[in-house]
Amino acid sequence: MSEALAPTEERGAIQGPDGKFRCRWPGTDPLYLAYHDTEWGVPEYDSRALWEKLILDGFQAGLSWITILRKRDAFRAGFAGFEPESVARFGEADVQRLLADPGIIRHRGKIEGTIRSAQAYLRISEREPFADFLWKHLDGRVLQNSFRTQGEVPAQTKVSEAMSKELKKAGFTFCGPTIVYAFMQACGLVNDHLTGCFRWSECAALARDTRAA
């Protein structure tokens, strides 16, 4: 999660009060720590869950992830549990309802983009699962990186550039290569926990080859 630290940050994992070594970006915020310890970097193979996270990463553009994390429940309530079939049918009345919802990020472009992205998700799903659409960029396997310090972690890669390009072509919005790489990190398409973090080995153990699924 490179947006949480300045580009000059070069230090490695840090030991917390519980004795465990972690990536530094969650800081001491309990919600952020829980997210780091239980969600971030866990390989996600469910199409709907992947779509939800991609949409939330789009809403994050220009903001910090902890802001979105604190509003995630409100987002889920406002966007029908992030069920693409439901969101794809949203109209102007829904846009106005969401623009009036103080629990979410009230940005018309991102709200309308979410509706178009739901429609794009359904089009993709007619020919292949959305999860396959994403995982094929990594040949169905988690990319296990071995970064020791945050300064080594890239903001984007050739894979995130290719995935971003294909998502935009399909009709998705707010999915530039930097946003897509943050999404890949969060959903475990790549393992970017630092090697000194206790979650690096745990997330590596959760990976599977989707080609054999």
FENSULKA-V323871 format. One record per pair of residues at least 12 apart in sequence whose C-alpha atoms are under 10 Angstrom apart, sorted by sequence separation. I is the first residue (numbers start at 1). GAP is how many residues later the second one is. D is the distance in whole Angstrom. If there is no record, write none. Layout:
i;gap;d
I;GAP;D
I;GAP;D
//
This chain:
i;gap;d
11;12;9
12;12;7
13;12;9
16;12;8
24;12;10
56;12;7
95;12;10
96;12;9
99;12;8
121;12;10
163;12;9
164;12;6
165;12;8
191;12;7
192;12;10
11;13;8
14;13;9
23;13;8
56;13;9
95;13;7
98;13;8
163;13;9
164;13;5
167;13;9
190;13;10
191;13;7
22;14;9
23;14;10
95;14;10
161;14;10
162;14;10
163;14;8
164;14;9
190;14;9
9;15;10
22;15;9
56;15;10
79;15;9
96;15;10
160;15;10
161;15;7
162;15;8
164;15;9
188;15;8
56;16;8
78;16;9
95;16;7
160;16;8
161;16;5
164;16;6
188;16;9
191;16;9
94;17;9
95;17;7
160;17;5
161;17;8
163;17;7
164;17;9
190;17;10
94;18;10
159;18;9
160;18;7
161;18;10
162;18;10
163;18;9
188;18;9
189;18;9
5;19;8
6;19;10
56;19;8
78;19;8
79;19;8
158;19;8
160;19;8
161;19;8
188;19;8
4;20;9
5;20;6
56;20;10
78;20;7
92;20;9
95;20;9
156;20;9
157;20;7
160;20;6
161;20;8
4;21;6
5;21;10
90;21;10
91;21;9
94;21;10
138;21;8
156;21;6
157;21;8
159;21;9
160;21;5
163;21;10
1;22;9
3;22;9
4;22;8
90;22;9
137;22;7
138;22;10
155;22;8
156;22;5
159;22;8
160;22;9
1;23;10
2;23;8
4;23;9
52;23;10
75;23;9
78;23;8
137;23;9
155;23;6
156;23;8
157;23;9
158;23;10
160;23;9
1;24;7
52;24;9
90;24;10
91;24;8
154;24;9
155;24;9
156;24;8
157;24;7
160;24;8
1;25;9
78;25;9
90;25;7
137;25;8
138;25;10
155;25;10
156;25;5
159;25;10
56;26;10
75;26;9
77;26;10
78;26;8
88;26;8
89;26;8
90;26;10
137;26;7
155;26;7
156;26;8
52;27;10
55;27;9
74;27;9
77;27;10
87;27;8
88;27;5
89;27;10
136;27;10
154;27;9
155;27;8
74;28;9
75;28;7
76;28;9
87;28;6
88;28;7
90;28;10
135;28;10
154;28;10
156;28;10
52;29;9
53;29;9
74;29;5
75;29;6
86;29;9
87;29;9
88;29;8
89;29;9
134;29;7
52;30;6
73;30;9
74;30;6
75;30;8
84;30;9
85;30;10
87;30;9
88;30;5
89;30;8
133;30;9
134;30;10
35;31;10
51;31;8
52;31;8
71;31;10
72;31;9
73;31;9
74;31;10
84;31;8
87;31;6
88;31;5
51;32;9
52;32;9
71;32;6
72;32;8
79;32;9
82;32;10
84;32;10
86;32;8
87;32;8
88;32;9
134;32;9
32;33;9
48;33;10
49;33;8
51;33;8
70;33;9
71;33;6
84;33;8
85;33;7
86;33;10
88;33;9
133;33;9
134;33;9
32;34;7
35;34;9
48;34;8
49;34;9
70;34;9
71;34;8
84;34;5
85;34;8
88;34;8
133;34;9
1;35;10
31;35;8
48;35;7
68;35;10
79;35;9
83;35;8
84;35;7
48;36;7
68;36;8
79;36;9
82;36;9
84;36;9
85;36;9
29;37;9
32;37;8
67;37;10
68;37;8
84;37;7
85;37;7
31;38;8
32;38;9
67;38;9
84;38;7
154;38;9
1;39;9
31;39;8
153;39;7
1;40;10
26;40;9
152;40;10
153;40;9
143;41;10
153;41;9
63;42;10
142;42;10
143;42;10
150;42;9
152;42;9
124;43;10
150;43;9
144;44;9
147;44;9
148;44;10
149;44;9
150;44;7
59;45;9
60;45;9
143;45;8
144;45;9
145;45;7
146;45;8
147;45;7
148;45;9
149;45;6
59;46;7
121;46;10
124;46;8
142;46;7
143;46;6
144;46;6
145;46;6
146;46;7
147;46;8
148;46;5
149;46;8
59;47;9
120;47;9
123;47;8
124;47;10
141;47;10
142;47;5
143;47;5
144;47;5
145;47;6
146;47;8
147;47;5
148;47;5
149;47;9
59;48;8
120;48;10
123;48;10
141;48;7
142;48;5
143;48;6
144;48;7
145;48;8
146;48;7
147;48;6
148;48;7
56;49;10
61;49;10
120;49;10
121;49;8
135;49;10
140;49;9
141;49;9
142;49;7
143;49;9
144;49;9
145;49;8
146;49;6
147;49;9
148;49;9
59;50;10
60;50;10
117;50;9
120;50;6
121;50;9
134;50;9
145;50;9
146;50;9
59;51;6
117;51;9
119;51;10
120;51;5
121;51;8
138;51;8
58;52;7
59;52;8
119;52;8
120;52;7
137;52;9
138;52;9
58;53;10
117;53;8
118;53;9
119;53;9
120;53;10
147;53;10
56;54;10
59;54;10
116;54;10
117;54;6
118;54;8
135;54;7
146;54;9
55;55;9
58;55;9
59;55;9
116;55;7
117;55;5
134;55;9
145;55;9
55;56;10
58;56;9
116;56;7
117;56;7
144;56;9
115;57;9
116;57;8
117;57;10
144;57;10
55;58;9
56;58;9
113;58;9
114;58;8
115;58;10
3;59;10
4;59;10
55;59;7
113;59;7
114;59;8
144;59;9
145;59;10
3;60;9
4;60;7
54;60;10
55;60;10
113;60;6
114;60;9
144;60;7
3;61;7
4;61;8
112;61;9
113;61;8
142;61;10
143;61;9
3;62;8
4;62;9
52;62;10
55;62;8
142;62;8
1;63;10
51;63;10
54;63;10
55;63;9
110;63;8
144;63;9
1;64;9
109;64;9
110;64;7
142;64;10
143;64;9
109;65;9
142;65;6
51;66;9
52;66;10
141;66;8
142;66;7
51;67;8
141;67;7
142;67;8
140;68;8
141;68;5
142;68;9
140;69;6
141;69;6
51;70;8
139;70;9
140;70;5
141;70;8
139;71;8
140;71;6
139;72;8
140;72;9
48;73;9
140;73;10
47;74;9
135;74;10
136;74;9
135;75;8
136;75;9
135;76;9
47;78;9
132;78;8
51;79;8
131;79;10
132;79;9
50;80;8
51;80;9
48;81;10
50;81;7
47;82;7
48;82;8
49;82;9
46;83;9
47;83;5
48;83;8
46;84;8
47;84;5
50;84;9
45;85;9
46;85;6
47;85;8
45;86;6
46;86;10
47;86;9
44;87;8
45;87;8
47;87;9
45;89;10
45;90;8
44;91;10
43;98;10
43;99;7
41;101;10
61;113;7
58;114;10
60;114;9
61;114;9
58;115;8
59;115;8
61;115;10
58;116;5
59;116;10
55;117;9
57;117;8
58;117;6
61;117;10
65;117;10
54;118;10
55;118;9
56;118;10
57;118;8
58;118;9
61;118;7
55;119;8
60;119;8
54;120;9
55;120;9
59;120;10
54;121;8
58;121;7
57;122;6
58;122;9
57;123;8
57;124;10
23;125;10
24;125;9
25;125;9
54;125;8
57;125;8
58;125;9
23;126;9
24;126;8
54;126;8
57;126;6
23;127;8
56;127;9
54;128;9
55;128;9
54;129;6
57;129;9
53;130;7
54;130;9
53;131;10
54;132;10
50;133;9
53;133;8
54;133;9
50;134;10
53;134;8
12;135;9
13;135;8
12;136;6
13;136;7
50;136;10
11;137;8
12;137;4
13;137;8
50;137;7
10;138;9
11;138;5
12;138;6
49;138;9
10;139;5
11;139;6
12;139;9
9;140;8
10;140;6
11;140;7
12;140;10
44;140;10
9;141;6
10;141;5
11;141;10
43;141;9
8;142;9
9;142;6
10;142;8
41;142;10
43;142;9
44;142;9
45;142;9
7;143;8
8;143;7
9;143;9
10;143;10
40;143;10
41;143;8
42;143;9
43;143;8
44;143;5
45;143;9
6;144;9
7;144;6
40;144;10
41;144;6
42;144;7
43;144;5
44;144;6
45;144;9
5;145;8
6;145;9
7;145;10
40;145;7
41;145;5
42;145;6
43;145;4
44;145;8
5;146;9
7;146;10
40;146;5
41;146;5
42;146;5
43;146;6
7;147;10
39;147;7
40;147;6
41;147;4
42;147;8
43;147;8
2;148;7
7;148;9
39;148;8
40;148;7
41;148;8
42;148;9
43;148;8
1;149;9
2;149;9
39;149;9
41;149;7
42;149;8
2;150;10
36;150;9
41;150;6
2;151;7
35;151;10
40;151;9
41;151;7
1;152;9
2;152;8
3;152;8
40;152;9
41;152;7
1;153;10
2;153;6
40;153;9
1;154;9
2;154;10
36;157;9
42;157;9
41;158;8
42;158;10
40;159;9
41;159;8
37;160;10
42;160;9
43;160;7
37;161;9
38;161;9
41;161;10
42;161;6
43;161;9
37;162;7
41;162;6
42;162;8
43;162;10
44;162;10
45;162;10
36;163;8
40;163;9
41;163;9
42;163;10
43;163;7
44;163;9
45;163;10
39;164;10
42;164;7
43;164;6
37;165;10
38;165;10
41;165;10
42;165;8
43;165;8
45;165;8
37;166;10
41;166;10
23;169;9
24;169;10
23;170;6
24;170;9
22;171;8
23;171;6
22;172;8
23;172;9
21;173;10
22;173;9
23;173;8
24;173;9
21;174;10
22;174;7
23;174;6
3;175;9
21;175;6
22;175;4
23;175;9
2;176;9
3;176;10
20;176;10
21;176;5
22;176;6
23;176;9
20;177;8
21;177;6
22;177;7
23;177;9
20;178;7
21;178;9
22;178;9
2;179;10
3;179;8
20;179;10
1;180;9
2;180;8
13;180;9
1;181;6
13;181;6
15;181;10
1;182;9
12;182;7
13;182;8
14;182;8
15;182;9
1;183;10
2;183;10
12;183;9
13;183;5
14;183;8
15;183;10
1;184;7
12;184;7
13;184;6
1;185;8
12;185;9
13;185;9
2;190;10
1;191;8
1;192;9
//
